[in-house]
Amino acid sequence: MSDAADRIRTLLLRGDNLLKSGRPERLPRAVEAFEQAAEIARDPAVDPAVRQLVERRLEAARLLSA
């Protein structure tokens, strides 16, 4: 697995865990983790399916924090 894929996986797990905590004050940190993953996913070497997954997670987290 590439470094980008490893980093994206770590950031998605972090964001998911922050969301699962159920603590509203952690939502901004979850969004931040997903934003970082989205930035890395913009690399053309990243699978488009992974890029779409990251974007969906980011969009959902932003909706929750709105």
N, C-alpha and C positions, 0 to 999 in steps of 0.2 A: 504494500500500500504506500502511496506517495506521502510526502510530508504534508502537502495541502489536504489530502483526504484525512489524514490523522488529525490535523488541526481542526478541520471542519467537524469531524466526529466529536472531538472533545468539546468544542463550543456548543454543538447541538445538545450534547448530554448536559452540559452546565445549564444552558437555557431551560431545558426540560425539567431539570431538577429544581431550579428556582421557581418555575411555574407550579410544579407539584407541591411545593411547600405550602401553597395556599396563603402566603403572606403578601398582601398587596404592596408592601414597601419593597418587595424583591422584584416586582414586575419590571422596573427600569433596568435592573441588572440583567434580567432575562432578555429584554429587547436588545441591550448592548451586546450580549453574547451572540444573538442571532445576526445582528448587524455586522459583527466581526466575521462571522461565518460567511455572510453574503459577500463581503469584500473579498475574501479568499476565493470564494466560488466563482468570481468573475474571471478568474484565470481560464484561458481557453483549454488548458489541459484537464480541467475538471469536467467530469461527465455532466452533460446537460440535465440528466435526471436528478442528480445531486443538487445542481443549481436550483432546479424547480422546487425540490423539497425544502431547501433552505429558505427560498422566497415565501413559500406557503407558511412555514413556521414563523418567519418574521412578520408576515401580514397578520397572522392569528394573534401573536403576542402584542402587536400594536393595537389591534382591536380591543384586547383585554385591558390594555393600559389607558385607553381613551376615556 
